[in-house]
Amino acid sequence: SLSSPVLLQSFVDDKLVTVGQGMLSLSFLGYHYRGTNQEQNIELSFDSKFIPSCPSDIGLNIQIYRNGQIYQFEFSNPTLPTKFVLFGEILYSRKNKN
């Protein structure tokens, strides 16, 4: 599994801004964010079975889209976005084997 502190970014008034911070983890269960969003404590879970690949700005962030909403997770460690993308793709592949 992987885990890292992240900044949560999303669109507010048509601008992508930091709206919170917390921990993002990725395990066989999927992606899980625990932290804040606009000063409210939240938890978000995304099943990796339904995410074939995360868009990424390499060395900076990964993005997950759900119901027309972007959740962009920005990392301070530049190697982690690529690790999250690759591990997520492996989990997607394993969960969708017939």
Jmol script that loads the backbone (N, CA, C; Angstrom):
load data "model"
ATOM      1  N   SER A   1       0.840  -1.188   0.000  1.00  0.00           N
ATOM      2  CA  SER A   1       0.000   0.000   0.000  1.00  0.00           C
ATOM      3  C   SER A   1       0.881   1.246   0.000  1.00  0.00           C
ATOM      4  N   LEU A   2       0.283   2.360  -0.392  1.00  0.00           N
ATOM      5  CA  LEU A   2       0.958   3.651  -0.413  1.00  0.00           C
ATOM      6  C   LEU A   2       0.157   4.631   0.434  1.00  0.00           C
ATOM      7  N   SER A   3       0.836   5.597   1.014  1.00  0.00           N
ATOM      8  CA  SER A   3       0.158   6.628   1.789  1.00  0.00           C
ATOM      9  C   SER A   3       1.023   7.879   1.798  1.00  0.00           C
ATOM     10  N   SER A   4       0.374   9.046   1.736  1.00  0.00           N
ATOM     11  CA  SER A   4       1.134  10.288   1.725  1.00  0.00           C
ATOM     12  C   SER A   4       0.255  11.463   2.137  1.00  0.00           C
ATOM     13  N   PRO A   5       0.866  12.462   2.791  1.00  0.00           N
ATOM     14  CA  PRO A   5       0.136  13.715   2.980  1.00  0.00           C
ATOM     15  C   PRO A   5      -0.039  14.401   1.629  1.00  0.00           C
ATOM     16  N   VAL A   6      -1.190  15.035   1.433  1.00  0.00           N
ATOM     17  CA  VAL A   6      -1.499  15.705   0.171  1.00  0.00           C
ATOM     18  C   VAL A   6      -2.267  16.991   0.430  1.00  0.00           C
ATOM     19  N   LEU A   7      -2.261  17.844  -0.580  1.00  0.00           N
ATOM     20  CA  LEU A   7      -3.177  18.975  -0.634  1.00  0.00           C
ATOM     21  C   LEU A   7      -4.324  18.559  -1.548  1.00  0.00           C
ATOM     22  N   LEU A   8      -5.544  18.861  -1.158  1.00  0.00           N
ATOM     23  CA  LEU A   8      -6.715  18.591  -1.987  1.00  0.00           C
ATOM     24  C   LEU A   8      -7.045  19.853  -2.760  1.00  0.00           C
ATOM     25  N   GLN A   9      -7.166  19.705  -4.074  1.00  0.00           N
ATOM     26  CA  GLN A   9      -7.494  20.844  -4.923  1.00  0.00           C
ATOM     27  C   GLN A   9      -8.748  20.536  -5.719  1.00  0.00           C
ATOM     28  N   SER A  10      -9.535  21.578  -5.949  1.00  0.00           N
ATOM     29  CA  SER A  10     -10.769  21.433  -6.705  1.00  0.00           C
ATOM     30  C   SER A  10     -11.141  22.793  -7.283  1.00  0.00           C
ATOM     31  N   PHE A  11     -12.147  22.802  -8.165  1.00  0.00           N
ATOM     32  CA  PHE A  11     -12.567  24.055  -8.774  1.00  0.00           C
ATOM     33  C   PHE A  11     -13.498  24.826  -7.848  1.00  0.00           C
ATOM     34  N   VAL A  12     -13.183  26.093  -7.671  1.00  0.00           N
ATOM     35  CA  VAL A  12     -14.038  27.040  -6.960  1.00  0.00           C
ATOM     36  C   VAL A  12     -14.105  28.283  -7.838  1.00  0.00           C
ATOM     37  N   ASP A  13     -15.313  28.657  -8.235  1.00  0.00           N
ATOM     38  CA  ASP A  13     -15.493  29.809  -9.135  1.00  0.00           C
ATOM     39  C   ASP A  13     -14.628  29.675 -10.386  1.00  0.00           C
ATOM     40  N   ASP A  14     -14.646  28.489 -10.975  1.00  0.00           N
ATOM     41  CA  ASP A  14     -13.926  28.197 -12.221  1.00  0.00           C
ATOM     42  C   ASP A  14     -12.407  28.273 -12.108  1.00  0.00           C
ATOM     43  N   LYS A  15     -11.883  28.248 -10.880  1.00  0.00           N
ATOM     44  CA  LYS A  15     -10.426  28.235 -10.689  1.00  0.00           C
ATOM     45  C   LYS A  15     -10.056  27.027  -9.846  1.00  0.00           C
ATOM     46  N   LEU A  16      -8.976  26.360 -10.225  1.00  0.00           N
ATOM     47  CA  LEU A  16      -8.478  25.224  -9.459  1.00  0.00           C
ATOM     48  C   LEU A  16      -7.664  25.761  -8.286  1.00  0.00           C
ATOM     49  N   VAL A  17      -8.147  25.508  -7.062  1.00  0.00           N
ATOM     50  CA  VAL A  17      -7.499  26.043  -5.864  1.00  0.00           C
ATOM     51  C   VAL A  17      -7.379  24.943  -4.810  1.00  0.00           C
ATOM     52  N   THR A  18      -6.494  25.152  -3.859  1.00  0.00           N
ATOM     53  CA  THR A  18      -6.375  24.238  -2.730  1.00  0.00           C
ATOM     54  C   THR A  18      -7.563  24.458  -1.803  1.00  0.00           C
ATOM     55  N   VAL A  19      -8.297  23.364  -1.533  1.00  0.00           N
ATOM     56  CA  VAL A  19      -9.490  23.446  -0.682  1.00  0.00           C
ATOM     57  C   VAL A  19      -9.325  22.659   0.612  1.00  0.00           C
ATOM     58  N   GLY A  20      -8.210  21.927   0.746  1.00  0.00           N
ATOM     59  CA  GLY A  20      -8.012  21.147   1.966  1.00  0.00           C
ATOM     60  C   GLY A  20      -6.676  20.441   1.953  1.00  0.00           C
ATOM     61  N   GLN A  21      -6.469  19.664   3.011  1.00  0.00           N
ATOM     62  CA  GLN A  21      -5.258  18.852   3.127  1.00  0.00           C
ATOM     63  C   GLN A  21      -5.557  17.635   3.972  1.00  0.00           C
ATOM     64  N   GLY A  22      -4.788  16.583   3.743  1.00  0.00           N
ATOM     65  CA  GLY A  22      -5.006  15.360   4.495  1.00  0.00           C
ATOM     66  C   GLY A  22      -4.059  14.269   4.041  1.00  0.00           C
ATOM     67  N   MET A  23      -4.513  13.025   4.204  1.00  0.00           N
ATOM     68  CA  MET A  23      -3.726  11.851   3.827  1.00  0.00           C
ATOM     69  C   MET A  23      -4.453  11.103   2.716  1.00  0.00           C
ATOM     70  N   LEU A  24      -3.715  10.741   1.675  1.00  0.00           N
ATOM     71  CA  LEU A  24      -4.230   9.901   0.602  1.00  0.00           C
ATOM     72  C   LEU A  24      -3.531   8.563   0.686  1.00  0.00           C
ATOM     73  N   SER A  25      -4.314   7.493   0.672  1.00  0.00           N
ATOM     74  CA  SER A  25      -3.730   6.159   0.674  1.00  0.00           C
ATOM     75  C   SER A  25      -4.303   5.361  -0.484  1.00  0.00           C
ATOM     76  N   LEU A  26      -3.557   4.354  -0.882  1.00  0.00           N
ATOM     77  CA  LEU A  26      -3.981   3.458  -1.950  1.00  0.00           C
ATOM     78  C   LEU A  26      -3.626   2.042  -1.535  1.00  0.00           C
ATOM     79  N   SER A  27      -4.637   1.204  -1.511  1.00  0.00           N
ATOM     80  CA  SER A  27      -4.453  -0.209  -1.173  1.00  0.00           C
ATOM     81  C   SER A  27      -5.372  -1.006  -2.086  1.00  0.00           C
ATOM     82  N   PHE A  28      -5.445  -2.316  -1.871  1.00  0.00           N
ATOM     83  CA  PHE A  28      -6.313  -3.147  -2.699  1.00  0.00           C
ATOM     84  C   PHE A  28      -7.761  -2.661  -2.647  1.00  0.00           C
ATOM     85  N   LEU A  29      -8.152  -2.032  -1.554  1.00  0.00           N
ATOM     86  CA  LEU A  29      -9.513  -1.509  -1.419  1.00  0.00           C
ATOM     87  C   LEU A  29      -9.748  -0.276  -2.286  1.00  0.00           C
ATOM     88  N   GLY A  30      -8.679   0.404  -2.690  1.00  0.00           N
ATOM     89  CA  GLY A  30      -8.809   1.584  -3.540  1.00  0.00           C
ATOM     90  C   GLY A  30      -8.139   2.797  -2.926  1.00  0.00           C
ATOM     91  N   TYR A  31      -8.508   3.956  -3.447  1.00  0.00           N
ATOM     92  CA  TYR A  31      -7.975   5.227  -2.976  1.00  0.00           C
ATOM     93  C   TYR A  31      -8.831   5.699  -1.802  1.00  0.00           C
ATOM     94  N   HIS A  32      -8.179   6.249  -0.785  1.00  0.00           N
ATOM     95  CA  HIS A  32      -8.919   6.756   0.368  1.00  0.00           C
ATOM     96  C   HIS A  32      -8.267   8.058   0.832  1.00  0.00           C
ATOM     97  N   TYR A  33      -9.072   9.102   0.897  1.00  0.00           N
ATOM     98  CA  TYR A  33      -8.604  10.402   1.380  1.00  0.00           C
ATOM     99  C   TYR A  33      -9.291  10.705   2.699  1.00  0.00           C
ATOM    100  N   ARG A  34      -8.504  11.071   3.677  1.00  0.00           N
ATOM    101  CA  ARG A  34      -9.030  11.523   4.961  1.00  0.00           C
ATOM    102  C   ARG A  34      -8.371  12.860   5.254  1.00  0.00           C
ATOM    103  N   GLY A  35      -9.207  13.892   5.387  1.00  0.00           N
ATOM    104  CA  GLY A  35      -8.652  15.219   5.630  1.00  0.00           C
ATOM    105  C   GLY A  35      -9.738  16.263   5.624  1.00  0.00           C
ATOM    106  N   THR A  36      -9.405  17.426   5.085  1.00  0.00           N
ATOM    107  CA  THR A  36     -10.360  18.531   5.063  1.00  0.00           C
ATOM    108  C   THR A  36     -10.722  18.913   3.635  1.00  0.00           C
ATOM    109  N   ASN A  37     -11.875  19.517   3.517  1.00  0.00           N
ATOM    110  CA  ASN A  37     -12.347  20.123   2.272  1.00  0.00           C
ATOM    111  C   ASN A  37     -13.143  21.346   2.696  1.00  0.00           C
ATOM    112  N   GLN A  38     -12.611  22.520   2.383  1.00  0.00           N
ATOM    113  CA  GLN A  38     -13.219  23.793   2.767  1.00  0.00           C
ATOM    114  C   GLN A  38     -13.540  23.825   4.271  1.00  0.00           C
ATOM    115  N   GLU A  39     -12.520  23.479   5.048  1.00  0.00           N
ATOM    116  CA  GLU A  39     -12.538  23.519   6.515  1.00  0.00           C
ATOM    117  C   GLU A  39     -13.490  22.508   7.161  1.00  0.00           C
ATOM    118  N   GLN A  40     -13.993  21.562   6.394  1.00  0.00           N
ATOM    119  CA  GLN A  40     -14.827  20.486   6.924  1.00  0.00           C
ATOM    120  C   GLN A  40     -14.027  19.185   6.866  1.00  0.00           C
ATOM    121  N   ASN A  41     -14.105  18.369   7.930  1.00  0.00           N
ATOM    122  CA  ASN A  41     -13.459  17.064   7.913  1.00  0.00           C
ATOM    123  C   ASN A  41     -14.259  16.130   7.009  1.00  0.00           C
ATOM    124  N   ILE A  42     -13.552  15.437   6.107  1.00  0.00           N
ATOM    125  CA  ILE A  42     -14.226  14.524   5.177  1.00  0.00           C
ATOM    126  C   ILE A  42     -13.407  13.254   5.002  1.00  0.00           C
ATOM    127  N   GLU A  43     -14.056  12.246   4.475  1.00  0.00           N
ATOM    128  CA  GLU A  43     -13.404  11.031   3.998  1.00  0.00           C
ATOM    129  C   GLU A  43     -13.979  10.723   2.624  1.00  0.00           C
ATOM    130  N   LEU A  44     -13.109  10.428   1.688  1.00  0.00           N
ATOM    131  CA  LEU A  44     -13.507  10.061   0.332  1.00  0.00           C
ATOM    132  C   LEU A  44     -12.888   8.714   0.004  1.00  0.00           C
ATOM    133  N   SER A  45     -13.678   7.843  -0.608  1.00  0.00           N
ATOM    134  CA  SER A  45     -13.169   6.553  -1.060  1.00  0.00           C
ATOM    135  C   SER A  45     -13.499   6.372  -2.530  1.00  0.00           C
ATOM    136  N   PHE A  46     -12.539   5.857  -3.279  1.00  0.00           N
ATOM    137  CA  PHE A  46     -12.686   5.608  -4.704  1.00  0.00           C
ATOM    138  C   PHE A  46     -12.215   4.186  -4.977  1.00  0.00           C
ATOM    139  N   ASP A  47     -13.094   3.325  -5.455  1.00  0.00           N
ATOM    140  CA  ASP A  47     -12.754   1.931  -5.729  1.00  0.00           C
ATOM    141  C   ASP A  47     -11.866   1.861  -6.970  1.00  0.00           C
ATOM    142  N   SER A  48     -10.686   1.284  -6.826  1.00  0.00           N
ATOM    143  CA  SER A  48      -9.753   1.195  -7.953  1.00  0.00           C
ATOM    144  C   SER A  48     -10.284   0.313  -9.080  1.00  0.00           C
ATOM    145  N   LYS A  49     -11.315  -0.467  -8.836  1.00  0.00           N
ATOM    146  CA  LYS A  49     -11.930  -1.296  -9.890  1.00  0.00           C
ATOM    147  C   LYS A  49     -12.524  -0.428 -10.998  1.00  0.00           C
ATOM    148  N   PHE A  50     -12.867   0.807 -10.671  1.00  0.00           N
ATOM    149  CA  PHE A  50     -13.526   1.691 -11.629  1.00  0.00           C
ATOM    150  C   PHE A  50     -12.634   2.835 -12.107  1.00  0.00           C
ATOM    151  N   ILE A  51     -11.334   2.768 -11.795  1.00  0.00           N
ATOM    152  CA  ILE A  51     -10.402   3.821 -12.200  1.00  0.00           C
ATOM    153  C   ILE A  51      -9.247   3.168 -12.955  1.00  0.00           C
ATOM    154  N   PRO A  52      -9.357   3.082 -14.293  1.00  0.00           N
ATOM    155  CA  PRO A  52      -8.303   2.411 -15.061  1.00  0.00           C
ATOM    156  C   PRO A  52      -6.949   3.118 -14.961  1.00  0.00           C
ATOM    157  N   SER A  53      -6.971   4.447 -14.869  1.00  0.00           N
ATOM    158  CA  SER A  53      -5.738   5.208 -14.723  1.00  0.00           C
ATOM    159  C   SER A  53      -6.090   6.601 -14.225  1.00  0.00           C
ATOM    160  N   CYS A  54      -5.224   7.176 -13.433  1.00  0.00           N
ATOM    161  CA  CYS A  54      -5.426   8.543 -12.947  1.00  0.00           C
ATOM    162  C   CYS A  54      -4.641   9.501 -13.831  1.00  0.00           C
ATOM    163  N   PRO A  55      -5.292  10.539 -14.342  1.00  0.00           N
ATOM    164  CA  PRO A  55      -4.503  11.588 -14.982  1.00  0.00           C
ATOM    165  C   PRO A  55      -3.526  12.152 -13.947  1.00  0.00           C
ATOM    166  N   SER A  56      -2.389  12.615 -14.423  1.00  0.00           N
ATOM    167  CA  SER A  56      -1.362  13.094 -13.499  1.00  0.00           C
ATOM    168  C   SER A  56      -0.533  14.177 -14.159  1.00  0.00           C
ATOM    169  N   ASP A  57      -0.162  15.168 -13.366  1.00  0.00           N
ATOM    170  CA  ASP A  57       0.915  16.058 -13.751  1.00  0.00           C
ATOM    171  C   ASP A  57       2.139  15.445 -13.077  1.00  0.00           C
ATOM    172  N   ILE A  58       2.975  14.789 -13.865  1.00  0.00           N
ATOM    173  CA  ILE A  58       4.059  13.971 -13.326  1.00  0.00           C
ATOM    174  C   ILE A  58       4.906  14.785 -12.355  1.00  0.00           C
ATOM    175  N   GLY A  59       5.140  14.191 -11.199  1.00  0.00           N
ATOM    176  CA  GLY A  59       5.940  14.835 -10.176  1.00  0.00           C
ATOM    177  C   GLY A  59       5.178  15.819  -9.313  1.00  0.00           C
ATOM    178  N   LEU A  60       3.867  15.975  -9.582  1.00  0.00           N
ATOM    179  CA  LEU A  60       3.112  16.975  -8.839  1.00  0.00           C
ATOM    180  C   LEU A  60       1.816  16.435  -8.237  1.00  0.00           C
ATOM    181  N   ASN A  61       0.956  15.783  -9.060  1.00  0.00           N
ATOM    182  CA  ASN A  61      -0.368  15.414  -8.556  1.00  0.00           C
ATOM    183  C   ASN A  61      -0.968  14.248  -9.317  1.00  0.00           C
ATOM    184  N   ILE A  62      -2.086  13.741  -8.782  1.00  0.00           N
ATOM    185  CA  ILE A  62      -2.969  12.837  -9.509  1.00  0.00           C
ATOM    186  C   ILE A  62      -4.370  13.415  -9.428  1.00  0.00           C
ATOM    187  N   GLN A  63      -5.200  13.031 -10.390  1.00  0.00           N
ATOM    188  CA  GLN A  63      -6.561  13.557 -10.447  1.00  0.00           C
ATOM    189  C   GLN A  63      -7.546  12.404 -10.543  1.00  0.00           C
ATOM    190  N   ILE A  64      -8.606  12.513  -9.762  1.00  0.00           N
ATOM    191  CA  ILE A  64      -9.687  11.537  -9.815  1.00  0.00           C
ATOM    192  C   ILE A  64     -10.969  12.315 -10.072  1.00  0.00           C
ATOM    193  N   TYR A  65     -11.727  11.857 -11.059  1.00  0.00           N
ATOM    194  CA  TYR A  65     -12.987  12.504 -11.411  1.00  0.00           C
ATOM    195  C   TYR A  65     -14.138  11.612 -10.971  1.00  0.00           C
ATOM    196  N   ARG A  66     -15.142  12.228 -10.340  1.00  0.00           N
ATOM    197  CA  ARG A  66     -16.338  11.485  -9.970  1.00  0.00           C
ATOM    198  C   ARG A  66     -17.526  12.439  -9.999  1.00  0.00           C
ATOM    199  N   ASN A  67     -18.562  12.015 -10.719  1.00  0.00           N
ATOM    200  CA  ASN A  67     -19.797  12.797 -10.810  1.00  0.00           C
ATOM    201  C   ASN A  67     -19.548  14.249 -11.210  1.00  0.00           C
ATOM    202  N   GLY A  68     -18.692  14.453 -12.204  1.00  0.00           N
ATOM    203  CA  GLY A  68     -18.418  15.794 -12.701  1.00  0.00           C
ATOM    204  C   GLY A  68     -17.529  16.638 -11.799  1.00  0.00           C
ATOM    205  N   GLN A  69     -16.999  16.043 -10.748  1.00  0.00           N
ATOM    206  CA  GLN A  69     -16.154  16.758  -9.789  1.00  0.00           C
ATOM    207  C   GLN A  69     -14.715  16.256  -9.918  1.00  0.00           C
ATOM    208  N   ILE A  70     -13.766  17.179  -9.926  1.00  0.00           N
ATOM    209  CA  ILE A  70     -12.353  16.798  -9.930  1.00  0.00           C
ATOM    210  C   ILE A  70     -11.829  16.847  -8.492  1.00  0.00           C
ATOM    211  N   TYR A  71     -11.112  15.812  -8.147  1.00  0.00           N
ATOM    212  CA  TYR A  71     -10.371  15.769  -6.895  1.00  0.00           C
ATOM    213  C   TYR A  71      -8.904  15.649  -7.294  1.00  0.00           C
ATOM    214  N   GLN A  72      -8.167  16.704  -7.109  1.00  0.00           N
ATOM    215  CA  GLN A  72      -6.755  16.699  -7.464  1.00  0.00           C
ATOM    216  C   GLN A  72      -5.950  16.651  -6.170  1.00  0.00           C
ATOM    217  N   PHE A  73      -5.063  15.669  -6.097  1.00  0.00           N
ATOM    218  CA  PHE A  73      -4.262  15.458  -4.900  1.00  0.00           C
ATOM    219  C   PHE A  73      -2.815  15.806  -5.226  1.00  0.00           C
ATOM    220  N   GLU A  74      -2.307  16.850  -4.568  1.00  0.00           N
ATOM    221  CA  GLU A  74      -0.953  17.324  -4.834  1.00  0.00           C
ATOM    222  C   GLU A  74      -0.001  16.805  -3.756  1.00  0.00           C
ATOM    223  N   PHE A  75       1.112  16.245  -4.212  1.00  0.00           N
ATOM    224  CA  PHE A  75       2.123  15.642  -3.339  1.00  0.00           C
ATOM    225  C   PHE A  75       3.334  16.558  -3.211  1.00  0.00           C
ATOM    226  N   SER A  76       4.005  16.511  -2.068  1.00  0.00           N
ATOM    227  CA  SER A  76       5.263  17.249  -1.932  1.00  0.00           C
ATOM    228  C   SER A  76       6.435  16.416  -2.438  1.00  0.00           C
ATOM    229  N   ASN A  77       6.313  15.085  -2.394  1.00  0.00           N
ATOM    230  CA  ASN A  77       7.362  14.184  -2.885  1.00  0.00           C
ATOM    231  C   ASN A  77       7.119  13.931  -4.377  1.00  0.00           C
ATOM    232  N   PRO A  78       8.032  14.347  -5.245  1.00  0.00           N
ATOM    233  CA  PRO A  78       7.789  14.248  -6.692  1.00  0.00           C
ATOM    234  C   PRO A  78       7.744  12.826  -7.256  1.00  0.00           C
ATOM    235  N   THR A  79       8.175  11.824  -6.490  1.00  0.00           N
ATOM    236  CA  THR A  79       8.113  10.451  -7.008  1.00  0.00           C
ATOM    237  C   THR A  79       6.753   9.798  -6.752  1.00  0.00           C
ATOM    238  N   LEU A  80       5.989  10.322  -5.810  1.00  0.00           N
ATOM    239  CA  LEU A  80       4.750   9.641  -5.415  1.00  0.00           C
ATOM    240  C   LEU A  80       3.622   9.674  -6.442  1.00  0.00           C
ATOM    241  N   PRO A  81       3.415  10.760  -7.196  1.00  0.00           N
ATOM    242  CA  PRO A  81       2.329  10.699  -8.176  1.00  0.00           C
ATOM    243  C   PRO A  81       2.474   9.519  -9.152  1.00  0.00           C
ATOM    244  N   THR A  82       3.668   9.295  -9.658  1.00  0.00           N
ATOM    245  CA  THR A  82       3.891   8.189 -10.590  1.00  0.00           C
ATOM    246  C   THR A  82       3.664   6.848  -9.902  1.00  0.00           C
ATOM    247  N   LYS A  83       4.114   6.709  -8.663  1.00  0.00           N
ATOM    248  CA  LYS A  83       3.900   5.460  -7.929  1.00  0.00           C
ATOM    249  C   LYS A  83       2.401   5.194  -7.729  1.00  0.00           C
ATOM    250  N   PHE A  84       1.641   6.230  -7.377  1.00  0.00           N
ATOM    251  CA  PHE A  84       0.198   6.072  -7.203  1.00  0.00           C
ATOM    252  C   PHE A  84      -0.464   5.682  -8.523  1.00  0.00           C
ATOM    253  N   VAL A  85      -0.075   6.323  -9.620  1.00  0.00           N
ATOM    254  CA  VAL A  85      -0.651   6.002 -10.939  1.00  0.00           C
ATOM    255  C   VAL A  85      -0.368   4.550 -11.302  1.00  0.00           C
ATOM    256  N   LEU A  86       0.879   4.128 -11.203  1.00  0.00           N
ATOM    257  CA  LEU A  86       1.242   2.765 -11.603  1.00  0.00           C
ATOM    258  C   LEU A  86       0.597   1.718 -10.702  1.00  0.00           C
ATOM    259  N   PHE A  87       0.618   1.938  -9.395  1.00  0.00           N
ATOM    260  CA  PHE A  87       0.000   0.995  -8.465  1.00  0.00           C
ATOM    261  C   PHE A  87      -1.511   0.926  -8.705  1.00  0.00           C
ATOM    262  N   GLY A  88      -2.135   2.069  -8.963  1.00  0.00           N
ATOM    263  CA  GLY A  88      -3.565   2.089  -9.263  1.00  0.00           C
ATOM    264  C   GLY A  88      -3.899   1.306 -10.520  1.00  0.00           C
ATOM    265  N   GLU A  89      -3.060   1.415 -11.547  1.00  0.00           N
ATOM    266  CA  GLU A  89      -3.287   0.663 -12.790  1.00  0.00           C
ATOM    267  C   GLU A  89      -3.156  -0.839 -12.544  1.00  0.00           C
ATOM    268  N   ILE A  90      -2.199  -1.244 -11.717  1.00  0.00           N
ATOM    269  CA  ILE A  90      -2.044  -2.665 -11.382  1.00  0.00           C
ATOM    270  C   ILE A  90      -3.284  -3.156 -10.639  1.00  0.00           C
ATOM    271  N   LEU A  91      -3.764  -2.383  -9.670  1.00  0.00           N
ATOM    272  CA  LEU A  91      -4.955  -2.781  -8.912  1.00  0.00           C
ATOM    273  C   LEU A  91      -6.168  -2.883  -9.824  1.00  0.00           C
ATOM    274  N   TYR A  92      -6.334  -1.916 -10.732  1.00  0.00           N
ATOM    275  CA  TYR A  92      -7.453  -1.951 -11.678  1.00  0.00           C
ATOM    276  C   TYR A  92      -7.390  -3.230 -12.507  1.00  0.00           C
ATOM    277  N   SER A  93      -6.203  -3.539 -13.021  1.00  0.00           N
ATOM    278  CA  SER A  93      -6.038  -4.738 -13.845  1.00  0.00           C
ATOM    279  C   SER A  93      -6.380  -6.012 -13.062  1.00  0.00           C
ATOM    280  N   ARG A  94      -5.886  -6.105 -11.848  1.00  0.00           N
ATOM    281  CA  ARG A  94      -6.144  -7.300 -11.036  1.00  0.00           C
ATOM    282  C   ARG A  94      -7.618  -7.425 -10.662  1.00  0.00           C
ATOM    283  N   LYS A  95      -8.258  -6.323 -10.374  1.00  0.00           N
ATOM    284  CA  LYS A  95      -9.669  -6.368  -9.971  1.00  0.00           C
ATOM    285  C   LYS A  95     -10.612  -6.658 -11.132  1.00  0.00           C
ATOM    286  N   ASN A  96     -10.132  -6.423 -12.357  1.00  0.00           N
ATOM    287  CA  ASN A  96     -10.985  -6.614 -13.521  1.00  0.00           C
ATOM    288  C   ASN A  96     -10.605  -7.811 -14.378  1.00  0.00           C
ATOM    289  N   LYS A  97      -9.784  -8.701 -13.844  1.00  0.00           N
ATOM    290  CA  LYS A  97      -9.465  -9.939 -14.563  1.00  0.00           C
ATOM    291  C   LYS A  97     -10.700 -10.819 -14.608  1.00  0.00           C
ATOM    292  N   ASN A  98     -10.911 -11.445 -15.734  1.00  0.00           N
ATOM    293  CA  ASN A  98     -12.067 -12.353 -15.888  1.00  0.00           C
ATOM    294  C   ASN A  98     -11.670 -13.768 -15.629  1.00  0.00           C
TER     295      ASN A  98
END
end "model"
wireframe off; spacefill off
backbone 0.3
color backbone group
